[in-house]
Amino acid sequence: MSYPTITLEEHFLSSNAIATLPTSQSKFYTKVKPAWAEQLSDISPNGSRIKAMDSGHVGVQVLSNSFGITSLAPEVVAAANDELAKACKAQPRFRGFAALPMKHGKAAAAELERCIKQLGMVGALIDSHIDDGRYYDDEVALDAFAKAQELDVPIYIHPTTPLEDVQAALYDGNYDKEVGAALGIAGWGWHCDTALSVLRMYAAGIFWKFPNLKVVVGHMGEMLPYMLDRIDEKV
C-alpha cells in the first residue's frame, strides 16, 4: 500500500561518520540517548524505520543526519552522505538531505554539488549554527548558498545543541541539570536559536544576494510566526 505523506524531520546517525570521527570532534553528534541512537542508526531497507513508516502511514521519509554534523570535517560529512545515498538507493521510500561541512565554505558548496548531481539527494539540512559560534550571516556560508540557488534545491535549517557558554548562561539554573538541558533544546532554546539564525541571514541581506534561495524552517516556523509583527516593525 502506498501513502501520500512525505516527512522531512527524519534524522539518522551515520555509522560511517561515527567510525571516522575522533573523540575530540564528537561534541554533539553522538550525544543522544542510547535508545534513540539504536533507532536513529537503522536505515536498512526493511528495518524498524520502514515498519514505523507503515504504522504512521508515511509514504516517503527525507532522511537527514542528526544535529552536530554541520561542524565536522569535510571527509567525515562525505562519509555520512555516502552512507545515506546507499540507503536511499536500496529503499525507494527514502530520499536524502545532504549534510554540509558549513565550517568549510567552499568544501560545503562542493559537497552539495556532489550530493545533488552524483548521489541523487534532494537538498541539504544544516544546523542552526556552527560549533565555533558563527551563524550564516558569516561569509563562510556564502558559497553553499550560492550553490543551492544554482542547483535550485532547498536548504533546511535545523536546530542544534547550544554552545556550552550559552547553555550555562541561559538555560542552566537552580533546578535539575536535565531540566536545563531540555530548556536548551526542544523545550525552548532550539526554536529561538533557529529563528535567530534565519533573522541574521535576513539582516545580512542573504535573501537579497540570493533571491531564489529556498530555505526550509521546521517546527511550525520556530519562533518566527509568533514574533513576525514585532520583527516587521523593528528590524
N, C-alpha and C positions, 0 to 999 in steps of 0.2 A: 504494500500500500504506500502511496506517495502522499506527503503532507505539504501544504503550501508555505509553512512558516520557515523563514530564514533568520537565524540568530547570529549576533555579532560578538557578544560578550562571552567568548568561548575560549578560555585560556588552556595552555598546556605547559608542562615542564619538559624541557628538552634534555634527554639523556646525553645527547652529543655535547650540549653546552656544559652540563654539569661535569662530564668526564674530562673536558679540556680546560676547566676553569680552576685557576689557582685559588686556594683558600682565601688568600688576601684580597681577591676580587669579588668574592661571593656576595658580600654586603646584603643585598635584598633578595637576590634571585632565588636562593634556596631556603629563605626564611618563611616557610609555610608549614602548617600543621601536618604531621605525618599522614593522617587520614586523607587530607586534601592532596598531598603530594602523590599518593598512590593513585587517586582518581585522575589527577591532572596529567600524570605520566602516560596514561592509556590513550594512545591514538591509533590503536590497532584497528584493522578494517572491520572486525566483527566483535569488538570487545564491549566493555561496560558502557562506554560512551554512546555507542550505537543503540544499545538497549535503552539507555536513558532518553535518547532522542525519540525512539519509538514510543516510549511511555508518555513523553511530553508532546507528541505529535509534531515534532520538529523535522522538517524535510532536509534542511542543509544547515550545517554549522560552518561559519567562517572562523577558523581557528587562528589563534594568535598566542605568542609567547606570554608567559606570566610577567608581571611588572619587575623591573630591575635590569632587564637585558639591554635596554637602550644605552646604558652606561658602560657596557662591556667592550672588550677589544673586537675589532672587525672580524678576525678569524673565528672567534667564539660565536658571534652573531651569525656568520655564514654557516657554521656547522649546525646551528639550530634551524636555520632556514632550509638547509638541505634535508634535515630530518622531517620537517613539516611538509616539504614538497613530495617526499617519498610517501608519506601518509596520505596525502591528497590524491596521488596517482593510484594508490591501492584502494581507495574508498571514494567513489564519485560523489558521495554526500558530504564530503569535506572540501572546503575551499580554504585558502590561506591568506592572511595578512602578514606581510613580511615584517620581521624585526629589523631595525636600522641602528647602526652604531652612531648615534647622534653626537657623541663627543668628538667624532672624527668626521668633519663635514663632507669632504669630497668622497671619503670611503662610504658614507651613508648614502650619498647620491648614486654611487656606483653599485652598491648593493641593492638599492631599489630597482635600478635598471635591470640588473641580473635576475632578480626575483620575478619581475614582471615579464621580461622578454624570454628568459630561459626556463624559469621554473613554473610559470603559469599562475602566479599569485594575482590577487585582485586589488591590492592596495597595501597599506602598511599601518601598523599600530606602534605608537611611540609613547613613552612615559611622559607625564606632565612636566617633568623637569629632569635635568641631568644630575648625577650624584655629586658634582662639584658645585652645585648651586645655580648653574646657568639655566635660563629659560630660552624660549625660541625667538625672542626678540634679538638674541645674540646672533652675530654674523655666522656662527658655526652652523646654523640651521639653514642658511640661505640656499646652499647647493641642493640639499634634499628637497626643499620646497619648489625650487625651480624645476627639478627633475620630475616631481609629482605632477606639476602643472603640464610639463611637456608630454608626459605619458598619459595624462588625463585619468589619474587614479586617486582615490581618496586617502587622506592621512587621518587616522583615528587617534585622538589624543586621550590617553587613559591615565587615571591616577596612579601614583606610585607612593612608596613609603616616604614619610617626611625625613629630611636631613636630621641628624642626631641633635644638633643645637636647636632646631625648630621644634622637634618633639619635646625637648626639655623645657623650652621657654613657653610654648603654647598649650601643650596637651598633658604633660605630666603634672601632678598636683598632689594635694593632700587626700589621696584616695588610692585604691589598689592600682598597681602597675598595669594590670590588664585593662582597667578602665581607661587609663591614659593612652594605652596602645590602641584601643578601639576608637577613642576620640580622634586620634591622629590619622586613622584610615577611614573605614566606611562609616563610622559614627558621625564624622564631621569634616575632618581635615582634607580627605580626598576631594571633596566636592568644591571646597573653597580653593584648593590649590589648582585644580584643573581649570576652574573658571578664571583664576588669575593668569594662568598660562595663556589662555585664549585672549584675555584682555591685554596682556603685554604684547602679543602679536598685533592686535588691533592698534594699540598706542604707537607701536614702532612702524606702522604703515605696511605691514606684511601683506595685508589684503588689497592694498593699492599696488604694491610692487608685483604681486602675483594675483591678478583679478580673477583668474579662473581656477585658483587653488581650491580644492574641495577638502574641507575639514569636517570630521565627524566628532561630535561631543556626546557621550553616552549619559546614562543615569538621569534621564529626563532633562538634559541640558546642564547638569551640575547646578551651580548656584545662579547661573546666568539668567534664566527666565524670571526668577524672583526679584532680582535686582536690576532688571533691564531698564525700568523707567528712571531710576536714580542714576544708573550708568549713562543713559542717554542725556540726562541733564548736566552731569558733572564732568564727564570725560571728553 
